[in-house]
Amino acid sequence: MSLKDKLATKVFDKEGTEQSQKGVVLPMKPENILPIWQLLVAGLSAIICIIPIVINIYNQANN
């Protein structure tokens, strides 16, 4: 076994949270994945970024 493998297995064998060391590990549950306002802000910023590209393509097609 190489030195890298020995160090990696040693770290992963002895490390972990206190709960995982006790054997009680629960899956993580996010409270809110993406609130509505964050989706709206992301959509608005995407539209603002895409509008100049669409205008440029439209102008090039008409010339």
C-alpha positions as CSV (number, residue, x, y, z in Angstrom):
1,M,0.0,0.0,0.0
2,S,1.4,3.4,-0.9
3,L,1.9,6.2,1.6
4,K,-1.0,8.2,0.0
5,D,-3.4,5.2,0.6
6,K,-2.3,4.7,4.2
7,L,-2.8,8.4,5.0
8,A,-6.2,8.6,3.3
9,T,-7.6,5.5,4.9
10,K,-6.2,6.6,8.3
11,V,-8.0,10.0,8.0
12,F,-11.3,8.5,6.9
13,D,-11.2,5.7,9.5
14,K,-10.7,8.0,12.5
15,E,-12.5,11.2,11.4
16,G,-16.2,12.0,11.3
17,T,-18.8,13.9,13.3
18,E,-19.6,12.9,16.8
19,Q,-22.9,11.4,15.7
20,S,-21.3,9.3,13.0
21,Q,-18.8,8.0,15.5
22,K,-21.7,6.9,17.7
23,G,-23.4,5.3,14.8
24,V,-26.4,7.7,14.7
25,V,-26.3,9.4,11.3
26,L,-29.5,11.0,10.0
27,P,-29.8,12.3,6.4
28,M,-29.6,16.1,6.0
29,K,-32.9,17.8,5.3
30,P,-32.8,21.3,3.9
31,E,-35.4,23.6,5.3
32,N,-35.8,25.6,2.1
33,I,-34.1,24.6,-1.1
34,L,-34.8,27.8,-3.0
35,P,-37.3,30.4,-1.8
36,I,-39.6,32.0,-4.4
37,W,-37.9,35.4,-4.2
38,Q,-34.5,33.8,-5.0
39,L,-36.0,32.2,-8.0
40,L,-37.5,35.4,-9.1
41,V,-34.3,37.3,-8.7
42,A,-32.4,34.6,-10.7
43,G,-35.0,34.7,-13.4
44,L,-35.0,38.5,-13.7
45,S,-31.2,38.6,-13.9
46,A,-31.2,35.9,-16.6
47,I,-33.8,37.9,-18.6
48,I,-31.7,41.1,-18.2
49,C,-28.6,39.3,-19.5
50,I,-30.4,37.6,-22.4
51,I,-32.3,40.6,-23.8
52,P,-29.2,42.3,-25.4
53,I,-28.2,39.0,-27.0
54,V,-31.7,38.6,-28.5
55,I,-31.7,42.2,-29.7
56,N,-28.3,41.7,-31.3
57,I,-29.4,38.5,-33.1
58,Y,-32.6,40.2,-34.3
59,N,-30.7,43.2,-35.6
60,Q,-28.2,41.0,-37.5
61,A,-31.0,39.0,-39.1
62,N,-32.7,42.1,-40.4
63,N,-29.6,43.5,-42.1
